[in-house]
Amino acid sequence: MNTESEKEQFLKEFGSDYGYANAPKNIDEIRATEFKRLNDTVYLDHAGATLYSESQMEAVFKDLNSTVYGNPHSQSSCSLASEDIVGKARQQVLSFFNASPREYSCIFTSGATAALKLVGETFPWSSNSSFMYSMENHNSVLGIREYALSKGAAAFAVDIEEGTHVGESESPNSNLKLTQHHIQRRNEGGVLKEGMTGNAYNLFAFPSECNFSGRKFDPNLIKIIKEGSERILESSQYCRGCWLVLIDAAKGCATNPPNLSKFKADFVVFSFYKLFGYPTGLGALIVRNDAAKLMKKTYFSGGTVAAAIADVDFFKRREGVEEFFEDGTISFLSIAAIQHGFKTINMLTTSSIFRHTTSIAAYVRNKLLALKHENGEFVCTLYGLLSSEMGPTVSFNMKRPDGTWYGYREVEKLATLAGIQLRTGCFCNPGACAKYLGLSHLDLLSNIEAGHVCWDDRDILHGKPTGAVRVSFGYMSTFEDAMKFVNFVENNFVISSSNRCALQPRSISLPIEGIAKAAARHFLTSITVYPIKSCAGFSVDQWPLTSTGLLHDREWILKSTTGEILTQKKVPEMCYISTLIDLNLGKLFVESPRCKEKLQIELKSSSLVTERDEMDIQNHRYEVRSYNNEVDIWFSRAIDRPCTLLRNSGSQSHSCINKNGSPGMCRDVGARLNFVNEAQFLLISEESIADLNSRLKSNLDGRRRNGGQAVQVGVMRFRPNLVASGGEPYAEDGWSNLNIGGKYFMSLGGCNRCQMININPEAGEVQRFTEPLATLAGYRRAKGKIMFGILLRYENNTKTESDTWIRVGEEIVPNGDRH
């Protein structure tokens, strides 16, 4: 795709909307001067968090370095400076939403979620109230349901269908249709009674823009619900009473904030980092003053009371709306920073930002919709296209030529390697996710039973995607960003005659019968044991085999205080923790550059201090025990975070099969395992490593991404237990079983590699690169996985542990008869 001609075509179609031609800086100047840090990064997750500009942060630091801001609850001159800047910030926020301060107030919160929580906990719920919300809502909105149901109110979702153009028309759109889902109630005794609903207050919540699909919702919904709920809900008993309306503007406010002078919502919530990147941890609730009078707040704090008596049940609240709801000292330094973010937005104008970003999104949609495989099948399924107006968000999934789905985790992994930052999953919007992916309640429950939770790697279950890929654009996004993304999709996921070999899995060429086969002899050249999962291992010439693999291999793990199992993916410094086991002494020795003393742990279970406990990891259940505080303090110092060392007690570790029969991630369901991801052993061949290094040496793109240096990797980068030599590169792919010095092993297939192999500990500092995974993705990718090395299971046919050792130098005989 030629960049110049492609951009010329784009500008013919979208030139009047793209680029801020009438602003002090056009888009190219903005990127060149304000976002130099992006360099080769294509950032496409503005729905998650947009980016701050350089001049914005310079202005923030200049302000903080030149002005002394005190606690606004004091009366000093510094405190008055804070009070003044906070007052100006409130006015800026109200002006941004075109809201009159006589009609609305701005309550600062820690973010949109905190603002939603405040509405939920203070709303005047009763057993006659209803909480109605659109299916396409963020989890933070759905959480309000808990407050409503706990007070005996009804809650129900609605699908909103539109018949004509969405926009700020002069009269409410009469063609909007709401389809009501089933009623949720926890207190059946609270069923609505005739004549009891007149004073009941109801809440309707919808997003200004869906963060899953980019669909924009008609703001006329506000007036329709307030004035015509009986008509729109077809005289349902749950439509009676007084309706208040909440807009979640967290996604939509950056490009099209609700106009509150025209569309009189009662509550609007948003976060500032969605607008201009900084500050994080700050949001606001824009509340209609009449609605604020209805809110019931129980707790009081510093700043919210005019007077209180410590030993008597008496307090008097402050009268201002903001003072009433802002508990404690507000984040006044962050609030002081928002003026500098608004300066950029006001300079460009939200209408120009909307036209600029949606033109880029439209280009991407058109390109993705046109992609076809060589067999004529379309590649992309886009979501939300039936809506009459879309925001600058594109969500989609992709299919292979045979109709099976590419997993979104595969897309995310390859995108990261290509320097493209995007988002995958359900984006905390389960209703939109289920709606657009066609997931029934049965599908959702089945996925949960299979172990699927938010942020895991189960992207395809029962042949269906569990989430999607999302790209979203911000005011600093460029056509070049969009084009690089489209090129990435085409080069990595569209099967054509030019890239078929790279993108479709191909079988490994095995030696021909006769001389070549006879010449291919393989030997074991290295054995490595990794006692503590994700820490460094140690090499040996010989080592005992057990029913769990190599004796003591990954028998220990580190667990965080939150229960998370720690690995190099999140704690790369674990690679500096070295280990050694002396079987004669019966001790595990552990060292770290951060700890002066070498740690010695007795292998005998008497050194364990706690009773056995059970824990599930990747669908395996283990009995574990922990050590004393001294051991945990040592490891906490070694990785610079609190953690606990756990040991598999061994006797009861077994596979947990899900209710639907799925084993989850683990490949080796039948074997006893220590704390491994998929299998007892990983085997790598020296010839495969040599072939990879040859490819890395000639990879010019890889050199550019890694500072101009040719990347070369050693075999230990892949953390194998066994290293083989002899034969052709990747010959191990074709091994179904192997005999190593009379010990038999079953192959469980290739090992799917992750970005952990890109971590390179050098000169005492962990460095992250895109290689070698990026190069492997170009020729070792099959069905969503990047394969390198094979997984093995030890086939011990004796009922008891025997004194069996594996030794360096033993011959490896693949695909032989066991007997």
PyMOL commands that set and color helices and strands:
alter all, ss='L'
color gray80, all
select helices_A, chain A and resi 3-14+27-34+36-38+54-66+77-96+112-122+139-142+144-150+188-190+221-232+237-239+252-254+273-276+289-292+321-325+332-348+350-370+408-417+430-437+441-449+479-493+500-503+515-519+572-576+605-607+629-639+686-697+700-705+715-718+731-734+755-758+773-779
alter helices_A, ss='H'
color red, helices_A
select strands_A, chain A and resi 42-43+104-109+130-134+154-161+177-180+201-207+242-248+267-271+283-288+305-309+314-317+380-382+393-398+420-421+423-425+460-461+464-465+468-472+522-529+538-540+542-546+549-550+556-560+578-582+587-591+599-602+613-617+620-626+643-648+654-655+681-685+722-725+737-740+743-752+759-762+765-768+781-782+785-794+804-807+811-814
alter strands_A, ss='S'
color yellow, strands_A
deselect
rebuild
show_as cartoon
